[in-house]
């Protein structure tokens, strides 16, 4: 075996070094971009807090606009109160139960609608009604029909169902017909086709739909709690604080509601990112195996 010529060795080494340098530069630039975006968010938040502080100082009427310091004090009192955990837990249970019901029914009907267009036609009137009816109208009607504790769950279902349904149906339509036909040719069982082919193809749509649906659920649940005032719940405490003109408490409970939505968004964003990375790694392994 002849030794590798020096020029070829130098070229290979130079190419490898250039490739490594390029990757390091890309990672460095990516980190700079991430930190830049974080600094912009911090700066924007600081501006909002400053505007809030100045507005509270100028008005000098805590009932209209309490200062950030007063709101922070009220927030700390709320989270230290013994009933805080119970109020948060009840709202979380309502939101979680609503999401499970929506996810189960929407996924089942969305799959049927995606594979059988006649099912979509059958469900179109219900989807139009759910999309067009104002949230407050649904809550008020539900308050006539159900107890105050059930109203948030029912209202959240009617508002969240179309969002999840559309995403599931879109996921079905994005399944590759060529690959689907290939699985039929090789006579894979329906179970194998669904769990190893259909479901992975639909995963990004299911995660995106879940993220959008859960964000809407929190808004509808808390709005329903505000109007119906059940014994426990974030919205109930918000409503009682408004009746007593405790604006700092209203803002504090609003911040808690925002936190719930933000946490659910972060959770599904993380799941979507991990799913995307997994799919890329899997495709890379397949490509290397084929080579």
N, C-alpha and C positions, 0 to 999 in steps of 0.2 A: 504494500500500500504506500503510495507516494505521499510525502508530507505536503500539507496545504501551503500554497505559495504565500509569501509574506504580504503581498499586496491585497490578496483576497482576505487574509486574516485581519489586516488593518481596516479594510472596508467593512467587514462584519462587525468588528469592535466599534468602529465609528458609528455605524448604523444603530447598534444596540445602545450606545451612549446617548445618541440623539433621541432615540425612542424613550429612554428612561427620563432624560431631561425634559422632553415634551410632556410626559405624564406628570412629572413633578410640578412643572409650570402650570399645567391645567388644574391640578389639585390646589395649588397655591392661589390661583386666580378665583377658583370656586370658593375657597375659604374667605378670601377678601370680599367676594360678592355677598356671602352669607352674613358676615359681620357688618357690612355696609347696610344691608336690609334691616338688620337688628337695630343698628344705630338710628336709622330713619324712623323705625317704629317707636323707639324710646323718645326721640325728639318730638315726634307727633303727639305722643301721650303727654309729654311734659307741656306742650303748648295747650292741649285741652285742659289740663289741670290748672295751668296759669290763667286761662280764660275763665274757668270756673271760679277760681279764687278772686280774681278782679271783679267778676260779676257779683259775687256774694258780698264783697266789700262795698261796691257802689250801691247796691240795693239796700244792704243792711237790714233785710227783713228775712229772718231764718225760715218763716213759714213759706215764703215764696222760693227762696234759694238758700239753703244752709251752706256754710263753708265746707271745704274738704275736711277740715279738722273736726267739725261737728259731726259730719257724716261718718268719719272714721271711728269716732267715739261711739256713735250709735251702732255701727257695724260690729264693734267689739262686744258691746252689750248684748246684741242679738245672738252672736255665736257662743257666748258664755251662758246664755239662758238655758235652763234644763229642757225646755220644750223645743229648742232649735233642732236637735237630732230627730225628734219625732216629726216635725214639720217637713224637714228635708227628706226623711225616709218615706213619708206618705207620698210626696210629689214624685220621688224616684220610683216608687212602686207603681204609681199610676202611669208614669212615662214608660217604664219597662214593660208593663203589661200591655199598654197600647201598642208599643213597638212590636212585641211578639205576635199579637193578633194581626196587625197590619202586615208584618213580614210573611206570616204563614199564609194568610188568605190571598194577599197580592201575588206571592210567588206561585201559588197553585193556579190561580186564575190567569196570571200573566203567561205562564207556561202553556196553558190550554189555548189562550188567545194567540200566542205566537205560532203554535203548531196548527191551530184550527181557526181560520179567519172568521168563521161564522160565530164563534164565541165572542170575538171582539165586537161584532155587530150587535150581539145580544146585550153586551155590557155598556155599549156606547151611551144610552140614556142616563144610566147611573153615573158614569164618569162625567158627563156634561153637567149634571145636577150638582155633583160634589165639587167640581171646579168652579161653577158659576155662583153658588150660594155663598153669601158673606159669612164670615166666621161667627159674628155676633148673632146672626139669624139662627144658625145651627145651635149655638149655645142656648139661646132663649127657648127655642122649640124643645131641645133636649131637657131643659129645666122643667118644662111642663110635663114631660113624659117620664122622667127618671128622678131618682134622688140626687142630692147635691154631690155625693161622692162618686156617682156613676157618670154624671154629665161630662166631666173632663175626658174620661176614657172614650165615651161614645163620640164626642166632638172631635177628638184627636184622630179617631179611626176614619171618620168621614173626610177629614182634611188631608190625612196622610196617605190614604189608600190610593188615590189617583197617581201620586208622585212615585210610589214604589211600583205600582202596576206598570206604568209606562216604561220604567227602567228595565224591569224584567222582560217585558215584551221586546224592547230594543235589543236586549241581550240575546234573545232567541233569534232575532233577525240577523244578528252579526255572526251567528254560527256558520262556519264555512260549509257550503252545500257539497263541495267536492270531497272534503274529508268525511262528511256525514255519509255520503254515498259509499266511500271506501270502507267505512266501518260496517255498512250493510253487506257489502260484497264479501268481506271476511267473516261475516256472520257472528259479530260480537253480540252478546246478549244486551237487552235494553238497559239493564242495570249497569253493565260495564260501560256502555255508550254514554249513559247519563253522567255517571260519577267520574269517568276518566276522560271524557271528551266534552260533553255539553256544559257541565258545571264549571270546569276550568275556563272555558271560553266565555262564560257569562259572569265570572267572578268580578271583573272590574265594574260591570253595570250593577251587580248586586250591592257591592260596597258603596258605590257612588249614590245609588238609590237609598241605601240605609242611612248614609250621612245626611242627605237632604231631608229625608223623612223624619229622622230623629230631631234635627234642628227645628222643623216645623212643629213636631209633637210638643216640645218644651213650651213654645209660644202659645199653642192652643190650650194645653193643659193649664198653664198659669193664668191665661185669660179667662178660662172657664172657672177656675178657682176664685178669681177676683169677682166675677159676676154672681156666682152661686154661694160663695163663702161657706164651704164645708168646715167641719170642726178643725181639721189640720190641713196644712198645705202652705207653700210659699205664697201663692196668690191670695189665700185667705188672710194671711198676716199683712200682706201689702194693702188689701182692701181696708182692713181694720185700722191700719196706720193712716191711710188717707182720710177715713172718717174722723179720726182724732186730730187731723191736721199735723201729723208728725212726719213732715216732709223728709227729714233725714232718714227715718226708718223706711220710708217708701223707696228712697234712692238706694239704701243698703240692701233691701230685699231685691231690688232690680239688679244690682250688681251680682247678687247670688244667682239670680236667674241667668244672667249673662255668663257667669262662670260655668253653670251646668251645660249650656249650649256649647261654649268654647271647649270644654273637656270632651264632649261627645264628638265634636268636629276633629279634635286632635287625635282621638282614638281611631276613628275611621280613616283619617289621613295616614296615620301610621300603618294601619292594616293594608291600605291600598298600596303604600310605598313598599312594604314587605312583600306583598303579592307580586308587584311588578318586578322586584329584584329576583324573586324566586323563579318567575317565568323566564327572565333573561338568563339566569344561571342554567335553567333546564334546557333552554334553546341552545346555549353555548355548548353544553355537554353533548347534546344531540348532534350538533354540527361537527364537533371534534370526533365523535364516534363514526359519523358518516365518512369523514376524511380518512 
